[in-house]
Amino acid sequence: KAGVTQTPRYLIKTRGQQVTLSCSPISGHRSVSWYQQTPGQGLQFLFEYFSETQRNKGNFPGRFSGRQFSNSRSEMNVSTLELGDSALYLCASSLTPLGFQYFGPGTRLLVL
Amino acid sequence: QKEVEQDPGPLSVPEGAIVSLNCTYSNSAFQYFMWYRQYSRKGPELLMYTYSSGNKEDGRFTAQVDKSSKYISLFIRDSQPSDSATYLCAMSPRDINAGGTSYGKLTFGQGTILTVHP
């Protein structure tokens, strides 16, 4: 069974731009969570989606948003990028919201 | 103060050593405890999970949870160079086997960088 896939794997943007990251969960998994990983803050929860509904949200500004489609694929968007948004963005999927989370390889975003 | 504290290391040990990795936490609501392993340029992979207090063993790995002390550990026996990675503890306030409201948020420790040298 294929794992969680994330595209693109690497991205370079400049301050003020916006970016959209994509996540395809493991086949059959309906819950998708997003995390931001930085050397200083570690792994921090962004949000969780299940059945196209955001069920949980972390402490990030409104510039960070996401959505989930009917096929469980998910996207996250960051608007008005700041230098501090440079990070590895990880997507995790689980069978249900209570299931174990399996992570993708991440998208490494660099904001210049 | 962070909800989950983990010594970032780095930790360097010789091959064959016993490795002890630890996390402390402050949120009494945490009930499910996990250890993830993350290789360089990869996403975290689930290594072990434990519910509430107790021990769990899987091959060379043993996970321990002491809820009274709010302390969890991961032991690696006969460590190998292939164990070199970052180890992250993660916790959830929900019992994954219980029904009810979903709660997909994991709270992670900072991660401990482990190097096992031949």
Boltz contact constraints between the chains, C-beta under 6 A:
constraints:
  - contact:
      token1: [A, 31]
      token2: [B, 104]
      max_distance: 6.0
  - contact:
      token1: [A, 33]
      token2: [B, 104]
      max_distance: 6.0
  - contact:
      token1: [A, 42]
      token2: [B, 108]
      max_distance: 6.0
  - contact:
      token1: [A, 42]
      token2: [B, 110]
      max_distance: 6.0
  - contact:
      token1: [A, 43]
      token2: [B, 108]
      max_distance: 6.0
  - contact:
      token1: [A, 45]
      token2: [B, 105]
      max_distance: 6.0
  - contact:
      token1: [A, 48]
      token2: [B, 104]
      max_distance: 6.0
  - contact:
      token1: [A, 55]
      token2: [B, 102]
      max_distance: 6.0
  - contact:
      token1: [A, 56]
      token2: [B, 104]
      max_distance: 6.0
  - contact:
      token1: [A, 56]
      token2: [B, 105]
      max_distance: 6.0
  - contact:
      token1: [A, 90]
      token2: [B, 43]
      max_distance: 6.0
  - contact:
      token1: [A, 97]
      token2: [B, 102]
      max_distance: 6.0
  - contact:
      token1: [A, 97]
      token2: [B, 104]
      max_distance: 6.0
  - contact:
      token1: [A, 98]
      token2: [B, 96]
      max_distance: 6.0
  - contact:
      token1: [A, 100]
      token2: [B, 46]
      max_distance: 6.0
  - contact:
      token1: [A, 103]
      token2: [B, 43]
      max_distance: 6.0
  - contact:
      token1: [A, 103]
      token2: [B, 44]
      max_distance: 6.0
  - contact:
      token1: [A, 104]
      token2: [B, 43]
      max_distance: 6.0
  - contact:
      token1: [A, 105]
      token2: [B, 42]
      max_distance: 6.0
  - contact:
      token1: [A, 105]
      token2: [B, 43]
      max_distance: 6.0
  - contact:
      token1: [A, 106]
      token2: [B, 43]
      max_distance: 6.0
